[in-house]
Amino acid sequence: MRPDRALSVRQEAIMRLIRSWIIEHGEGPTIREIGARVGLSSTSSVAYQLRQLEERGLISRTGREWSSCRLETPKPPRRGLRSR
């Protein structure tokens, strides 16, 4: 996945949910809580979306569970010469 590609509507909804959930509860929501609030009934679909966000560097986990996720500040793209 290209990190500079825009987030999907669903990914944006998940990011908003995680942000507000952490503010309110002090930790990230579970996969089931995310699915219930963004309209995904399959936990594997939620896990897929979370993995995509994690690969982009927008969230990270401190443990094995997704409820341990944290929001990350995305790193700016590197500029300069590219080698070929």
C-alpha positions as a Python dict, from the first residue, in 0.01 Angstrom:
ca = {
    (1, 'M'): (0, 0, 0),
    (2, 'R'): (127, 344, -87),
    (3, 'P'): (155, 554, 229),
    (4, 'D'): (68, 876, 45),
    (5, 'R'): (-267, 743, -78),
    (6, 'A'): (-572, 897, 87),
    (7, 'L'): (-758, 702, 351),
    (8, 'S'): (-1085, 538, 256),
    (9, 'V'): (-1408, 663, 412),
    (10, 'R'): (-1413, 354, 635),
    (11, 'Q'): (-1051, 403, 744),
    (12, 'E'): (-1123, 765, 830),
    (13, 'A'): (-1423, 653, 1038),
    (14, 'I'): (-1206, 397, 1219),
    (15, 'M'): (-939, 660, 1290),
    (16, 'R'): (-1201, 902, 1430),
    (17, 'L'): (-1345, 624, 1646),
    (18, 'I'): (-1006, 519, 1781),
    (19, 'R'): (-915, 880, 1859),
    (20, 'S'): (-1239, 951, 2046),
    (21, 'W'): (-1239, 612, 2220),
    (22, 'I'): (-886, 663, 2355),
    (23, 'I'): (-980, 1009, 2481),
    (24, 'E'): (-1290, 873, 2655),
    (25, 'H'): (-1163, 534, 2781),
    (26, 'G'): (-785, 569, 2799),
    (27, 'E'): (-723, 274, 2565),
    (28, 'G'): (-818, 164, 2217),
    (29, 'P'): (-1147, -11, 2133),
    (30, 'T'): (-1168, -383, 2065),
    (31, 'I'): (-1221, -520, 1716),
    (32, 'R'): (-1586, -595, 1797),
    (33, 'E'): (-1642, -243, 1931),
    (34, 'I'): (-1490, -93, 1617),
    (35, 'G'): (-1699, -316, 1391),
    (36, 'A'): (-2022, -234, 1572),
    (37, 'R'): (-1962, 139, 1542),
    (38, 'V'): (-1842, 156, 1180),
    (39, 'G'): (-2082, -101, 1035),
    (40, 'L'): (-1854, -402, 986),
    (41, 'S'): (-1995, -730, 1115),
    (42, 'S'): (-1687, -936, 1028),
    (43, 'T'): (-1401, -911, 1278),
    (44, 'S'): (-1160, -1015, 1002),
    (45, 'S'): (-1269, -710, 797),
    (46, 'V'): (-1198, -484, 1094),
    (47, 'A'): (-861, -653, 1152),
    (48, 'Y'): (-775, -602, 784),
    (49, 'Q'): (-852, -230, 805),
    (50, 'L'): (-648, -198, 1125),
    (51, 'R'): (-351, -378, 965),
    (52, 'Q'): (-368, -135, 672),
    (53, 'L'): (-362, 161, 912),
    (54, 'E'): (-76, 2, 1106),
    (55, 'E'): (126, -54, 786),
    (56, 'R'): (80, 314, 700),
    (57, 'G'): (220, 411, 1040),
    (58, 'L'): (-103, 573, 1162),
    (59, 'I'): (-157, 334, 1453),
    (60, 'S'): (57, 91, 1646),
    (61, 'R'): (1, -172, 1911),
    (62, 'T'): (183, -211, 2240),
    (63, 'G'): (58, -567, 2279),
    (64, 'R'): (-108, -841, 2081),
    (65, 'E'): (-460, -707, 2125),
    (66, 'W'): (-597, -428, 1908),
    (67, 'S'): (-732, -258, 2219),
    (68, 'S'): (-369, -174, 2295),
    (69, 'C'): (-344, 37, 1979),
    (70, 'R'): (-209, 390, 1987),
    (71, 'L'): (-233, 671, 1737),
    (72, 'E'): (95, 763, 1573),
    (73, 'T'): (206, 1086, 1414),
    (74, 'P'): (275, 1006, 1050),
    (75, 'K'): (628, 1074, 939),
    (76, 'P'): (662, 1330, 657),
    (77, 'P'): (771, 1188, 322),
    (78, 'R'): (1144, 1185, 261),
    (79, 'R'): (1268, 1432, 8),
    (80, 'G'): (1586, 1428, -186),
    (81, 'L'): (1754, 1229, -453),
    (82, 'R'): (1638, 881, -528),
    (83, 'S'): (1884, 620, -640),
    (84, 'R'): (1790, 407, -935),
}
